[in-house]
Amino acid sequence: MRIKQILLSSISIIITLCAQNCFAQEKDHIILMDSIAKTNSNEKIQRIAILVYQGVVLQDFAGPIEVFSKAKKLTNGKYKIFTVALDSSEIIETENSTVKLKPDYNFTNMPSADYLIIPGASMPIINNLIKNEKFTDFIKDWSLKKNKKTVSICTGSYLLAETSLLDSKKATTHYFVADDFSKQYPKIKLIKNVRFVDEGKFITSSGVTSGIDTALHIVGQNSGEKIKQMIARALQYEFHRISNWPVAPNDMKYKRKSTNR
């Protein structure tokens, strides 16, 4: 009986010490977060507009949104994220109807933003969108404004390239469509084996998850390397700018039908 009481007492002490230690760690974490927020108190608010449309690839915009969401918390609200679509009353379904969402704004009532993120989609959808002048005109008109940056993710590069604003500039895209991209837009210098290309006003990303690298890059530019690295660790993600592209078996790649253009 005596031994049992000693064991129970020891367990109780251990639990108390663990609880105190967890509380101390949580308190230290809160102090650290407050310190980081104060350090960035004079930082300019970055407004991020995410362009969405029917069939858009979920990861192309979900990855960057998660990065900016964590940056928002770490900087005490210095990042504002919203979605914009051609028709904000229309429910947008992502690729394969996986997720449904209602856009925050449309092209006419969209508030001011610092960045426009253009996610990609399957090539049949992209080929249809580049024929939609309302869509490409919106991207071009917005991109021509001063102090604005336009960011493409994956095949979203086609939508940006169609505006001719990438002519004579470096850019990248998903490796599977890279050769086709070069043929369609010969005035653009395609860069391979990279996660993204930053040309100042325009940032283009390669395939899908490279949007995370691009978003981390943007956070690093605006909020510093420390916060960028904190977010990368929180995501358990290793940031890359240079990365060898996959090699598709049997030279598989996107081959355009001549009737598409």
C-alpha positions in Angstrom: 0.0 0.0 0.0 2.8 2.3 1.0 4.6 1.7 -2.4 1.4 2.4 -4.3 1.0 5.7 -2.6 4.6 6.6 -3.3 4.1 5.7 -7.0 0.9 7.7 -7.3 2.6 10.7 -5.6 5.5 10.5 -8.0 3.3 10.3 -11.0 1.3 13.3 -9.7 4.6 15.3 -9.3 5.7 14.3 -12.8 2.4 15.4 -14.3 2.5 18.7 -12.5 6.1 19.3 -13.7 5.2 18.5 -17.3 2.2 20.8 -17.1 4.3 23.6 -15.7 6.9 23.0 -18.4 4.3 23.1 -21.2 2.8 26.3 -19.7 6.3 27.9 -19.6 6.9 26.8 -23.2 3.6 28.2 -24.4 4.3 31.5 -22.5 7.7 31.7 -24.2 6.1 31.0 -27.5 3.6 33.8 -27.0 6.3 36.2 -26.0 8.3 35.3 -29.1 5.3 35.8 -31.4 4.6 39.2 -29.8 8.3 40.2 -30.2 8.2 39.2 -33.9 4.9 41.1 -34.5 6.4 44.2 -32.8 9.5 43.9 -35.0 7.3 44.0 -38.1 4.9 46.7 -36.8 6.1 49.2 -39.4 5.9 46.7 -42.2 3.6 47.6 -45.1 0.4 45.5 -45.4 0.6 43.2 -48.4 -2.7 42.5 -50.1 -2.8 39.3 -52.1 -5.5 38.6 -54.7 -6.0 35.0 -55.7 -7.5 34.6 -59.2 -9.9 31.6 -59.3 -11.9 30.0 -62.1 -13.7 26.8 -62.9 -11.3 23.8 -62.9 -8.5 25.6 -61.2 -5.9 23.3 -59.5 -6.5 23.4 -55.8 -2.9 23.1 -54.7 -1.8 25.9 -57.0 -3.5 28.4 -54.8 -4.0 26.5 -51.5 -0.2 26.2 -51.0 0.5 29.9 -51.3 -2.6 30.8 -49.2 -1.3 28.6 -46.4 2.1 30.4 -46.5 0.4 33.9 -46.5 -2.0 32.8 -43.8 0.9 31.9 -41.5 2.7 35.1 -42.5 -0.4 37.0 -41.5 -0.3 35.5 -38.0 3.4 36.1 -37.5 3.2 39.7 -38.6 0.1 40.6 -36.7 -2.1 40.9 -39.8 0.3 42.4 -42.4 -1.0 40.0 -45.1 -4.5 40.3 -46.4 -5.7 37.5 -48.7 -8.8 37.4 -50.9 -10.2 35.6 -54.0 -11.4 37.2 -57.2 -13.2 35.7 -60.2 -14.8 36.8 -63.4 -18.2 36.3 -61.7 -18.2 36.4 -57.9 -21.8 35.1 -57.7 -20.7 31.9 -59.4 -19.6 28.9 -57.2 -16.1 27.9 -58.3 -15.3 24.2 -58.4 -11.6 23.2 -58.4 -10.2 20.5 -60.6 -12.2 17.3 -60.5 -14.9 19.2 -58.5 -12.9 18.5 -55.4 -13.6 21.7 -53.5 -16.3 24.4 -54.0 -15.8 28.0 -53.1 -17.5 31.4 -53.5 -15.1 34.1 -54.6 -14.8 37.3 -52.5 -14.9 39.7 -55.4 -15.3 40.0 -59.2 -13.1 41.9 -61.7 -15.1 45.1 -61.3 -15.4 45.4 -57.5 -12.0 43.9 -56.6 -10.2 46.1 -54.0 -6.7 47.3 -54.3 -4.0 44.6 -54.1 -0.2 44.4 -54.3 0.0 40.9 -55.8 -2.2 39.0 -58.2 -1.7 35.2 -58.0 -2.7 33.3 -61.1 -3.0 29.5 -60.5 -3.0 26.9 -63.2 -5.3 24.3 -64.5 -5.3 21.4 -67.0 -4.4 22.5 -70.5 -7.9 22.1 -72.0 -9.1 24.7 -69.5 -6.1 26.9 -70.0 -6.5 26.8 -73.8 -10.1 28.0 -73.4 -9.3 30.7 -71.0 -6.6 32.3 -73.2 -9.4 32.8 -75.7 -11.5 34.7 -73.2 -10.6 38.3 -73.7 -12.4 39.4 -70.5 -10.0 37.1 -68.6 -6.8 38.0 -70.3 -7.6 41.7 -70.5 -8.2 41.8 -66.7 -4.7 40.2 -66.2 -3.1 42.6 -68.6 -4.8 45.8 -67.3 -4.1 44.9 -63.7 -0.4 44.0 -64.4 0.2 47.3 -66.2 -0.6 49.2 -63.0 2.3 50.7 -61.1 3.7 49.0 -58.0 1.8 45.8 -58.7 3.3 42.3 -59.0 1.8 39.4 -61.0 2.6 35.9 -60.0 1.8 32.8 -62.1 1.7 29.2 -60.7 2.2 26.2 -62.9 0.2 26.5 -66.2 -1.1 29.9 -65.1 2.0 31.1 -66.9 0.1 30.7 -70.2 -2.6 33.2 -69.0 0.2 35.7 -68.2 2.2 35.0 -71.3 -0.9 35.6 -73.5 -0.8 39.3 -72.4 2.6 39.7 -74.1 3.9 41.2 -70.9 6.4 38.5 -70.5 8.0 39.1 -73.9 11.8 39.5 -73.7 11.7 38.3 -70.1 12.7 35.1 -68.4 9.9 32.8 -67.2 9.1 29.2 -66.2 6.2 26.8 -66.1 5.3 23.2 -65.4 7.9 20.9 -66.9 5.3 18.8 -68.7 4.2 21.7 -70.9 7.6 23.5 -71.1 8.3 22.7 -74.7 4.9 23.7 -75.8 5.2 26.9 -73.8 8.4 27.8 -75.7 6.8 27.1 -79.0 3.7 29.2 -78.2 5.6 32.1 -76.8 9.1 32.2 -78.5 9.7 35.8 -77.3 9.9 34.5 -73.7 13.1 33.0 -72.4 12.1 29.7 -70.7 14.1 28.8 -67.7 14.2 25.1 -66.7 15.2 23.3 -63.5 14.0 26.1 -61.3 11.1 26.4 -58.9 10.4 30.0 -59.8 11.8 33.0 -61.8 11.6 36.5 -60.3 11.7 39.2 -62.9 10.7 42.0 -60.5 7.2 42.9 -61.6 6.5 39.3 -62.7 7.2 36.1 -60.9 6.5 32.7 -62.7 6.5 29.4 -60.9 7.0 25.9 -62.3 4.7 22.9 -61.3 2.1 23.0 -58.6 4.0 22.9 -55.2 6.5 25.4 -56.5 3.8 28.0 -55.5 4.8 27.3 -51.9 8.4 28.3 -52.8 7.2 31.4 -54.6 5.0 32.4 -51.7 7.9 31.9 -49.2 10.1 34.0 -51.5 7.5 36.8 -51.4 7.2 36.6 -47.6 11.0 36.7 -47.4 11.1 39.9 -49.6 8.5 41.7 -47.5 8.9 40.3 -44.0 12.5 39.0 -43.8 14.3 35.7 -43.9 13.5 34.9 -40.3 9.8 34.8 -40.8 10.2 33.0 -44.1 12.2 30.2 -42.4 9.8 30.0 -39.5 6.9 29.4 -41.9 9.0 26.8 -43.9 9.6 24.9 -40.6 6.0 25.1 -39.6 5.0 23.6 -43.0 7.9 21.1 -42.7 8.9 22.3 -46.1 12.3 22.8 -47.6 12.5 25.9 -49.6 14.2 25.7 -53.1 14.8 28.1 -55.8 16.8 25.8 -58.0 15.6 22.2 -58.5 16.1 19.6 -61.2 12.8 18.9 -63.0 11.4 15.4 -63.2 12.1 13.3 -66.2 8.9 11.8 -67.6 9.1 8.2 -68.8 9.2 7.6 -72.6 9.6 11.3 -73.2 6.0 12.0 -72.2 5.0 15.6 -72.5 2.1 17.8 -73.5 1.5 17.7 -77.3 -0.9 20.3 -78.6 -3.4 19.6 -81.3 -3.0 22.0 -84.2 -6.7 23.0 -83.9 -6.1 24.4 -80.4 -4.5 27.6 -81.6 
